Amino acid sequence: MAATTGWQPPLTQPDFSDILKEQETFGTGRGEGAADQINSWFDELMLQSGLGINPSMMVALCLCSAITFGGALFVWQENLLTTAVAALVGFMLPVIFTIMARTRRQDKMTSQIPAMLEELARAAKTGRSVEQSMAMVASDTPDPLGAELKLATGRVEMGIPLKDALRDLPRRTGLMTLGLMCMTLVVQQQTGGDLVTVLERLSRTVRDRLLFMGRLRAATAASRATAILMIVLPPAVLAFFVYRKPTYLDELLSSAWGRNSTILAICLEIVGALWVLRILKDSERS
């Protein structure tokens, strides 16, 4: 079968398994304190976005964006408070764009997983091993999922065991479904059994799960839109008043009551936004 399709089994080269470059990271991945958790989250964000930008380069881009936005508003209004707010917004814009890029990439990979599993089951029916089936499917799967599979199979070709080669796949993609697939393949390779049946059942399970997630998103669309509106509306109202009256913040913060109310509102807004985003993230895990 391999001769008719033009596909050849991979040749492992263990002598080259030590030349793999380590990914640049800020966090240790051990969750030692809040700072390390934030750094690890930022590292995973850059890795899962597929933009190919190092974390340090993204931080530099955030700083440039903050200086640009803050400097432009300072030239316009010459107000330190609004300048600080604009600099904060400018600093967050590249991060927000990266989050959106990661979401689009994950959605595209999620839609590719069922077809990939079905092709993997068909490849296993021809008598190929797990490694050979993975290499064949990786070459036929389009990006972005195909690129991640090719990276994993490339590590296998360099002599790394399948268990270690697939270990980073769920972390690089951020998809629980791929974590389930990797666990299934590793367990099947270690314990044996009917690989075709396992893959076919896994494919049906993934399709049913994606169908359920689609129904869940449709049922909660109004609630998610309301939550996002509640996060966006207060900053938008504040920006409108500042635009209409540039001295609005100065007058608001001139009294102790205004300063305390503003600080309390900002803290509650941040806590509420983090809480809502956490709920949305947990409800959309795939």
N, C-alpha and C positions, 0 to 999 in steps of 0.2 A: 504493500500500500504506500510505503514511503517513497518508493521509486516512481510510482505513477503520479504522485502529487508534487514531486520535486522537493520534498522536505527531507532533511537529513537529521538524524539524532544528534544532540549536542555532544561535543567532545569536552570532557572535563579537563581543566588545567589547574591542578591544585597549587602549582608553583607560583601562580599569580594572585592567589587569594589574599595576600598580605598587602597589596598595593592599593586597596580601596581607600579613597580619601574620606576622612571623617567630616561629618556635616558640622558647619560652624553653628554653635549654639551659645545662648546666654545663660540658660538654666541648667541645673545638674540633672533634672529629671527625677529627683528623689523627694521633691515636695518639702524641703526643709525651710519652712517659713513662708510668709505671704509673698515676699520678694521673689523667691525661687519659683513659686507657683505662677506668678505673673510672667517671669522670664520664660518658663517652660511653655506657658500658653502662647506667648509671642513666637517662640521657636516653632511650635507646631502649626501656628497660623501661617508662617512664611513657608513652611514645608508643604502644607496641604493646599496652599493657594495655587501652586504650579507656576508662579511668576518667574522663578529662577533667580530671585534677588536674595542676597545674604541679609541676615537680620541687621548687621551693622550698617549696611547700605540703606536699608529701610529707615533706620533711626536717623541717619543723615538726611534722607529725603524728608522725613517728618520735621526735622529742625529747619530745613530750608523753606518748607511750606509755612511753618509757623512764623519765621522771620518775614516772609513775603506778605502774608496776610496781616500780621501785626504792624509791619512798617507802613503798608498801604493805608491802613485805618488811622495810624498815628499822623501821617501826613495830611489826611483828610480832616480829622477832628481834633488832633492834638490832645487827646484824652487818654491818660494812662490806664484807666479801668477798662474802657472799651478796647484799647490796644491789647491788654492782657487777655480779654475774652476772645478777640479775633486771633491772637496767637495760639490760644488753646484749640480753637476750632480748626485753624490751619494745621496744627500738629496732629489732630485726629483724622483729618481727611484722608491721608494715605492709608491709615489703618482701616478706615471704613471701606475704602475702595478694595483693599486686600480681603476683607471679610466677604464682600460681595463677590469677588472673584473666586474665593474658596467655595462659596455656596453654589455658584453656577457650575463649577468644576465637579463638585460632589453630586449635584443633581444629574449631570451628564453621565458620570460614572455609574450612578445608581441605575439609570435606564439601560446601561450596557451589560449589567451583571447577569440578568436572566439568560440572554442570548449567549453570553460567554460560557455560562455553566452548561447550557445545552450542547454547545460545540465541544466543550471539554468531555462531556459524557460520550458524544459520538466518537471522539478521538480515542477514548478508553476502550470502546467496543472493538476496535481493531487490534487490541492486544498490547498497546503501548503502555509503558510504565507511567507513573505520575509525572516524573520529570519530563519525559518525552511529550506527553499530552500537554503539559503546561507550556513547553517551548513552542509547540505547534499552534496552540490557541493564541499565545502572545503575539506571534507573527501575523495572525489574521485579524486581531482585534484592533480597531482604530483607537487613536488617542482620545481622551487622556488615559483611559483604563489600559490601553495597549502599552503605553509607555511605562506604566508601573509594573505590568506583568513582564515586560522585556527586561526591566531592571532586575526583577527577582530571578528570572530564568538565566540572565547573564551571570548572576552570582553563583548559580548552580553550575554553570559551565566553567567557572573559575575554580571549582572544587569545594565550594561551601555546601554543607548539607542542606537538604530541602527545608528542614525545620528552622535553621538559622536564616536561610535566604528569604523565607516568607514571614519572618518575625516582624520586620519593619513595615510590611505592606499595610496592615490596618492603621498604623500610626501615620504613615505617609499620606494616606487617603482620608483618614478620619471616619471611615465607614465601618459600622459594626457588622454589616453583612459580609464584608471581605474577611473580617476577623473570624466569623463563623466558618467561612469557606477554608481558610488556612488551617484552622483547628481540625476540620473534618479531614482534609488531605493528610495532615501530619499523623493523626490518629489512625487513619486507614493504612498509611504506609507502615506504621509500626506494628499494628495488630493484624493487618490483612483483612480479607473480606471481599465482597463484590463491589468494586469501585464504581461500576456503571450504575448499579442500583442506588448507591449512596449519592452519586452526583445527580441522578434524576430526581430523587426525593428532595435533595437540597435545592434544586432548581424550582420545583413546585412550591417549596416552602418560601423561597425568596419572592416568587411571583405573588403568592398569597399575602405576604407581608407588605409588599409594595402596593398591592391593591388596597389593603387595610389603611396604609399610611395615606394614600390618595383620598380615601373616603374621610379619614380623620381631618386632613387639611381642608377639605371642602366643608365639613361640618363646623370647623372652628375658624373659618375665614373671617367672619364678622368679628369674632372676639379678638383675633390677632390684629385686625385692622384698627379696632378700637384701642387696643393696648399701644400700638405704635403711634396712633394719633395722640394719646395722652402723654407720650414721651416727647413728641415733636412740638406740640402746641405751646407749652410754656416758653421755651426759648424763642419760638416764632413771635409770640406776643411781645416779649421783651425787646426783640430786634425791631419790631414795628414801632414801638414807642420811642426807642432810641433814634430810629430813623426820622420820625416825625419831630422829635425834640431832642437834639444832641445833649442838652444839659439835664435830661431826665434822670440819669443815674446819679449825677452829682447832687441833685435835689433830694433824691430818694435816700442816698447814703449820708446826707448831712446831719441826720438825727440818729440817735442811738436806736430808737424803735425801728427805723427804716433799715439800718445796718443789720440788726439782729434778725428781723423778718426776712431780709434778703439772704443772709447766710443760712438760716433755717430752711428756706425754700430751696436753695441750691443743694443742700445736703439731702433733703427729702427727695428731690428730683433725681439725684444720682443713685440713691438707694432704691427708689422705685424703678428706675430704668434698668439697673443691674438685676433686680428681682424679676422683672417682666422678661428681660432677655434670657435669663436662666430658665424660666418656665418654657419659653418658646423653644429654646435649644433642646431641653429634655423631651418636649413633645414631638420634635421632628428628628429624633435620632434614627439614622438608617444604617 
